[in-house]
Amino acid sequence: MVKGTFTLVDVVQKNRSTKIFVGNLPWSHDDELLARLFEQHGEVLDACVVVDNITGKSRGFGFVEMPKTDQAEEAIRLLHECEIEGRKLEVSFARPRERSVG
C-alpha cells in the first residue's frame, strides 16, 4: 500500500518524456539507425522515421523520444547541423502538430 497523496500533476510529470524532431535525415536512415544516433547521448524510449504511406520510403524526417530533458537538450545541441551522409540535420524540440479545422 502506498502512503501519501498524489495529484494528477505528480503522475504526469513522473511519466513526462521529451520528444525531438529530426529533419533532413539521409534517405538511408531507418528507426534503428536514428535510435543509435541518439543513444550516444542518453536513453532513447522511441525513434521513428516517418515514411510515405504509399511507397514506404522515408520522408526525410523523424522523431526521437528521450526520458531525460537534460540528455535531450545535449543531443539537440550536439546533433543540430551535424552532417551525416552529406546532409545537415535539423534537430529541435518537437512542437505539437497544427491541425486545420474544416
Buried (B, 14 or more C-beta within 10 A) or exposed (E): EEEEEEEEEEEEEEEEBBBBBBBBBBEEBBBEBBBEBBBEBBEBEEBBBEBEEEEEEBBBBBBBBBBBEEBBBBBBEEBBEEEBEEBEBBBEEEEEEEEEEE
